[in-house]
Amino acid sequence: MTVYSKLNETLCTLQGITSTLKIYAMQTDQQEIKNVFNDAALFISQVTGDLEARMKTLEYEEPQYKGL
């Protein structure tokens, strides 16, 4: 498994976790718990953004990964 494919798999997993956290936030009635879920989703979204930037760098450095 290449570095690019591992990064892509991690990115997809993190996006799924973010979606799950947002669903949990919508399902709870307790504001404090809702805030915890939303904060966690926001943090993971930031990590996802950093990972996407890294993947773009990798695509630039290694053209064979572009568009995979």
N, CA, C and O atoms as CSV, one atom per row, in Angstrom:
chain,resi,resn,atom,element,x,y,z
A,1,MET,N,N,0.854,-1.168,0.000
A,1,MET,CA,C,0.000,0.000,0.000
A,1,MET,C,C,0.906,1.239,0.000
A,1,MET,O,O,1.841,1.333,0.794
A,2,THR,N,N,0.621,2.164,-0.881
A,2,THR,CA,C,1.431,3.366,-0.991
A,2,THR,C,C,1.057,4.382,0.079
A,2,THR,O,O,-0.003,4.294,0.700
A,3,VAL,N,N,1.940,5.337,0.279
A,3,VAL,CA,C,1.675,6.413,1.229
A,3,VAL,C,C,0.417,7.161,0.825
A,3,VAL,O,O,-0.408,7.501,1.673
A,4,TYR,N,N,0.269,7.417,-0.462
A,4,TYR,CA,C,-0.898,8.146,-0.949
A,4,TYR,C,C,-2.192,7.388,-0.638
A,4,TYR,O,O,-3.173,7.988,-0.198
A,5,SER,N,N,-2.194,6.096,-0.861
A,5,SER,CA,C,-3.419,5.327,-0.602
A,5,SER,C,C,-3.727,5.264,0.891
A,5,SER,O,O,-4.893,5.261,1.286
A,6,LYS,N,N,-2.689,5.214,1.719
A,6,LYS,CA,C,-2.916,5.245,3.164
A,6,LYS,C,C,-3.495,6.591,3.593
A,6,LYS,O,O,-4.409,6.645,4.415
A,7,LEU,N,N,-2.958,7.682,3.030
A,7,LEU,CA,C,-3.496,9.005,3.339
A,7,LEU,C,C,-4.944,9.138,2.884
A,7,LEU,O,O,-5.778,9.697,3.596
A,8,ASN,N,N,-5.233,8.625,1.708
A,8,ASN,CA,C,-6.596,8.686,1.178
A,8,ASN,C,C,-7.550,7.883,2.058
A,8,ASN,O,O,-8.665,8.329,2.330
A,9,GLU,N,N,-7.129,6.723,2.497
A,9,GLU,CA,C,-7.962,5.896,3.374
A,9,GLU,C,C,-8.204,6.607,4.706
A,9,GLU,O,O,-9.319,6.597,5.228
A,10,THR,N,N,-7.166,7.216,5.245
A,10,THR,CA,C,-7.292,7.962,6.497
A,10,THR,C,C,-8.230,9.144,6.330
A,10,THR,O,O,-9.052,9.417,7.204
A,11,LEU,N,N,-8.112,9.837,5.227
A,11,LEU,CA,C,-8.984,10.977,4.941
A,11,LEU,C,C,-10.450,10.545,4.903
A,11,LEU,O,O,-11.306,11.203,5.495
A,12,CYS,N,N,-10.736,9.465,4.223
A,12,CYS,CA,C,-12.116,8.963,4.149
A,12,CYS,C,C,-12.630,8.564,5.529
A,12,CYS,O,O,-13.786,8.823,5.863
A,13,THR,N,N,-11.785,7.942,6.316
A,13,THR,CA,C,-12.177,7.548,7.670
A,13,THR,C,C,-12.490,8.771,8.522
A,13,THR,O,O,-13.491,8.794,9.238
A,14,LEU,N,N,-11.637,9.782,8.443
A,14,LEU,CA,C,-11.859,11.008,9.220
A,14,LEU,C,C,-13.135,11.726,8.791
A,14,LEU,O,O,-13.847,12.274,9.632
A,15,GLN,N,N,-13.426,11.727,7.505
A,15,GLN,CA,C,-14.664,12.346,7.026
A,15,GLN,C,C,-15.880,11.593,7.569
A,15,GLN,O,O,-16.888,12.211,7.913
A,16,GLY,N,N,-15.791,10.278,7.647
A,16,GLY,CA,C,-16.873,9.480,8.213
A,16,GLY,C,C,-17.062,9.750,9.697
A,16,GLY,O,O,-18.190,9.823,10.184
A,17,ILE,N,N,-15.955,9.897,10.414
A,17,ILE,CA,C,-16.025,10.204,11.843
A,17,ILE,C,C,-16.662,11.571,12.062
A,17,ILE,O,O,-17.486,11.736,12.962
A,18,THR,N,N,-16.290,12.543,11.251
A,18,THR,CA,C,-16.874,13.880,11.362
A,18,THR,C,C,-18.392,13.824,11.164
A,18,THR,O,O,-19.149,14.438,11.916
A,19,SER,N,N,-18.816,13.091,10.159
A,19,SER,CA,C,-20.260,12.955,9.906
A,19,SER,C,C,-20.965,12.289,11.075
A,19,SER,O,O,-22.051,12.713,11.471
A,20,THR,N,N,-20.362,11.260,11.626
A,20,THR,CA,C,-20.962,10.556,12.756
A,20,THR,C,C,-21.082,11.471,13.967
A,20,THR,O,O,-22.109,11.474,14.647
A,21,LEU,N,N,-20.042,12.244,14.238
A,21,LEU,CA,C,-20.093,13.181,15.370
A,21,LEU,C,C,-21.184,14.228,15.186
A,21,LEU,O,O,-21.856,14.601,16.147
A,22,LYS,N,N,-21.364,14.699,13.968
A,22,LYS,CA,C,-22.420,15.681,13.698
A,22,LYS,C,C,-23.802,15.060,13.905
A,22,LYS,O,O,-24.709,15.722,14.410
A,23,ILE,N,N,-23.964,13.817,13.527
A,23,ILE,CA,C,-25.239,13.121,13.741
A,23,ILE,C,C,-25.505,12.968,15.232
A,23,ILE,O,O,-26.619,13.206,15.697
A,24,TYR,N,N,-24.466,12.566,15.987
A,24,TYR,CA,C,-24.626,12.444,17.437
A,24,TYR,C,C,-25.015,13.784,18.059
A,24,TYR,O,O,-25.846,13.834,18.966
A,25,ALA,N,N,-24.419,14.856,17.574
A,25,ALA,CA,C,-24.743,16.182,18.114
A,25,ALA,C,C,-26.208,16.535,17.861
A,25,ALA,O,O,-26.860,17.144,18.710
A,26,MET,N,N,-26.714,16.157,16.713
A,26,MET,CA,C,-28.115,16.460,16.400
A,26,MET,C,C,-29.081,15.591,17.207
A,26,MET,O,O,-30.215,15.996,17.465
A,27,GLN,N,N,-28.635,14.404,17.601
A,27,GLN,CA,C,-29.531,13.480,18.280
A,27,GLN,C,C,-29.664,13.731,19.773
A,27,GLN,O,O,-30.596,13.227,20.400
A,28,THR,N,N,-28.759,14.493,20.348
A,28,THR,CA,C,-28.827,14.724,21.787
A,28,THR,C,C,-29.575,16.009,22.111
A,28,THR,O,O,-29.593,16.959,21.327
A,29,ASP,N,N,-30.184,16.011,23.271
A,29,ASP,CA,C,-30.907,17.192,23.729
A,29,ASP,C,C,-30.082,18.020,24.715
A,29,ASP,O,O,-30.420,19.171,24.993
A,30,GLN,N,N,-29.023,17.449,25.234
A,30,GLN,CA,C,-28.193,18.127,26.218
A,30,GLN,C,C,-27.185,19.028,25.511
A,30,GLN,O,O,-26.362,18.562,24.723
A,31,GLN,N,N,-27.260,20.308,25.802
A,31,GLN,CA,C,-26.434,21.294,25.111
A,31,GLN,C,C,-24.941,21.064,25.335
A,31,GLN,O,O,-24.142,21.238,24.415
A,32,GLU,N,N,-24.567,20.681,26.538
A,32,GLU,CA,C,-23.142,20.464,26.832
A,32,GLU,C,C,-22.576,19.315,25.991
A,32,GLU,O,O,-21.470,19.418,25.460
A,33,ILE,N,N,-23.317,18.250,25.876
A,33,ILE,CA,C,-22.876,17.109,25.078
A,33,ILE,C,C,-22.870,17.476,23.598
A,33,ILE,O,O,-21.968,17.085,22.856
A,34,LYS,N,N,-23.876,18.224,23.180
A,34,LYS,CA,C,-23.945,18.694,21.799
A,34,LYS,C,C,-22.699,19.518,21.455
A,34,LYS,O,O,-22.129,19.372,20.374
A,35,ASN,N,N,-22.283,20.386,22.387
A,35,ASN,CA,C,-21.094,21.205,22.171
A,35,ASN,C,C,-19.832,20.352,22.067
A,35,ASN,O,O,-18.955,20.635,21.251
A,36,VAL,N,N,-19.742,19.316,22.886
A,36,VAL,CA,C,-18.579,18.426,22.843
A,36,VAL,C,C,-18.500,17.744,21.484
A,36,VAL,O,O,-17.430,17.699,20.876
A,37,PHE,N,N,-19.607,17.217,21.007
A,37,PHE,CA,C,-19.623,16.555,19.693
A,37,PHE,C,C,-19.278,17.537,18.572
A,37,PHE,O,O,-18.507,17.208,17.671
A,38,ASN,N,N,-19.846,18.733,18.629
A,38,ASN,CA,C,-19.566,19.729,17.598
A,38,ASN,C,C,-18.107,20.180,17.623
A,38,ASN,O,O,-17.497,20.375,16.572
A,39,ASP,N,N,-17.550,20.345,18.824
A,39,ASP,CA,C,-16.138,20.720,18.944
A,39,ASP,C,C,-15.227,19.627,18.384
A,39,ASP,O,O,-14.254,19.917,17.688
A,40,ALA,N,N,-15.546,18.387,18.690
A,40,ALA,CA,C,-14.752,17.272,18.176
A,40,ALA,C,C,-14.849,17.200,16.655
A,40,ALA,O,O,-13.848,16.961,15.979
A,41,ALA,N,N,-16.039,17.404,16.122
A,41,ALA,CA,C,-16.226,17.390,14.665
A,41,ALA,C,C,-15.435,18.521,14.013
A,41,ALA,O,O,-14.838,18.330,12.954
A,42,LEU,N,N,-15.427,19.690,14.634
A,42,LEU,CA,C,-14.673,20.822,14.108
A,42,LEU,C,C,-13.174,20.527,14.116
A,42,LEU,O,O,-12.480,20.810,13.139
A,43,PHE,N,N,-12.676,19.963,15.208
A,43,PHE,CA,C,-11.257,19.628,15.307
A,43,PHE,C,C,-10.861,18.623,14.227
A,43,PHE,O,O,-9.834,18.790,13.568
A,44,ILE,N,N,-11.665,17.589,14.045
A,44,ILE,CA,C,-11.349,16.575,13.046
A,44,ILE,C,C,-11.452,17.168,11.638
A,44,ILE,O,O,-10.701,16.774,10.746
A,45,SER,N,N,-12.364,18.099,11.437
A,45,SER,CA,C,-12.453,18.773,10.137
A,45,SER,C,C,-11.179,19.557,9.838
A,45,SER,O,O,-10.728,19.605,8.694
A,46,GLN,N,N,-10.603,20.168,10.863
A,46,GLN,CA,C,-9.343,20.889,10.689
A,46,GLN,C,C,-8.214,19.921,10.338
A,46,GLN,O,O,-7.386,20.214,9.475
A,47,VAL,N,N,-8.183,18.786,10.998
A,47,VAL,CA,C,-7.182,17.762,10.689
A,47,VAL,C,C,-7.373,17.275,9.255
A,47,VAL,O,O,-6.402,17.071,8.527
A,48,THR,N,N,-8.623,17.091,8.856
A,48,THR,CA,C,-8.929,16.662,7.495
A,48,THR,C,C,-8.417,17.682,6.478
A,48,THR,O,O,-7.872,17.307,5.440
A,49,GLY,N,N,-8.590,18.954,6.773
A,49,GLY,CA,C,-8.085,20.003,5.890
A,49,GLY,C,C,-6.571,19.951,5.753
A,49,GLY,O,O,-6.033,20.115,4.658
A,50,ASP,N,N,-5.884,19.722,6.871
A,50,ASP,CA,C,-4.428,19.598,6.834
A,50,ASP,C,C,-4.007,18.389,6.009
A,50,ASP,O,O,-3.040,18.451,5.249
A,51,LEU,N,N,-4.730,17.306,6.161
A,51,LEU,CA,C,-4.417,16.088,5.414
A,51,LEU,C,C,-4.664,16.278,3.917
A,51,LEU,O,O,-3.896,15.786,3.090
A,52,GLU,N,N,-5.732,16.990,3.574
A,52,GLU,CA,C,-5.995,17.277,2.158
A,52,GLU,C,C,-4.872,18.126,1.559
A,52,GLU,O,O,-4.467,17.917,0.415
A,53,ALA,N,N,-4.376,19.085,2.342
A,53,ALA,CA,C,-3.258,19.910,1.873
A,53,ALA,C,C,-2.016,19.049,1.660
A,53,ALA,O,O,-1.282,19.239,0.690
A,54,ARG,N,N,-1.788,18.122,2.549
A,54,ARG,CA,C,-0.637,17.223,2.406
A,54,ARG,C,C,-0.784,16.355,1.165
A,54,ARG,O,O,0.197,16.105,0.464
A,55,MET,N,N,-1.985,15.899,0.892
A,55,MET,CA,C,-2.216,15.071,-0.294
A,55,MET,C,C,-1.967,15.882,-1.566
A,55,MET,O,O,-1.431,15.351,-2.538
A,56,LYS,N,N,-2.346,17.149,-1.571
A,56,LYS,CA,C,-2.094,17.994,-2.742
A,56,LYS,C,C,-0.594,18.180,-2.954
A,56,LYS,O,O,-0.110,18.173,-4.086
A,57,THR,N,N,0.129,18.345,-1.857
A,57,THR,CA,C,1.585,18.445,-1.947
A,57,THR,C,C,2.171,17.170,-2.516
A,57,THR,O,O,3.062,17.205,-3.365
A,58,LEU,N,N,1.667,16.048,-2.045
A,58,LEU,CA,C,2.141,14.756,-2.532
A,58,LEU,C,C,1.828,14.585,-4.015
A,58,LEU,O,O,2.647,14.057,-4.766
A,59,GLU,N,N,0.648,15.030,-4.438
A,59,GLU,CA,C,0.291,14.958,-5.860
A,59,GLU,C,C,1.225,15.823,-6.703
A,59,GLU,O,O,1.583,15.454,-7.822
A,60,TYR,N,N,1.614,16.972,-6.160
A,60,TYR,CA,C,2.517,17.860,-6.885
A,60,TYR,C,C,3.909,17.231,-6.992
A,60,TYR,O,O,4.547,17.281,-8.044
A,61,GLU,N,N,4.368,16.637,-5.884
A,61,GLU,CA,C,5.701,16.038,-5.860
A,61,GLU,C,C,5.759,14.722,-6.615
A,61,GLU,O,O,6.791,14.378,-7.190
A,62,GLU,N,N,4.680,14.002,-6.617
A,62,GLU,CA,C,4.601,12.690,-7.270
A,62,GLU,C,C,3.435,12.686,-8.241
A,62,GLU,O,O,2.341,12.266,-7.864
A,63,PRO,N,N,3.621,13.135,-9.472
A,63,PRO,CA,C,2.521,13.295,-10.436
A,63,PRO,C,C,1.709,12.018,-10.699
A,63,PRO,O,O,0.558,12.107,-11.127
A,64,GLN,N,N,2.276,10.853,-10.457
A,64,GLN,CA,C,1.535,9.617,-10.727
A,64,GLN,C,C,0.341,9.452,-9.801
A,64,GLN,O,O,-0.546,8.649,-10.089
A,65,TYR,N,N,0.294,10.192,-8.693
A,65,TYR,CA,C,-0.838,10.098,-7.766
A,65,TYR,C,C,-1.960,11.076,-8.112
A,65,TYR,O,O,-3.045,10.991,-7.537
A,66,LYS,N,N,-1.724,11.977,-9.014
A,66,LYS,CA,C,-2.722,13.007,-9.355
A,66,LYS,C,C,-4.010,12.367,-9.849
A,66,LYS,O,O,-4.005,11.558,-10.777
A,67,GLY,N,N,-5.112,12.745,-9.212
A,67,GLY,CA,C,-6.415,12.280,-9.646
A,67,GLY,C,C,-6.817,10.903,-9.156
A,67,GLY,O,O,-7.852,10.384,-9.574
A,68,LEU,N,N,-6.024,10.292,-8.275
A,68,LEU,CA,C,-6.407,8.970,-7.749
A,68,LEU,C,C,-7.405,9.086,-6.651
A,68,LEU,O,O,-7.835,8.073,-6.098
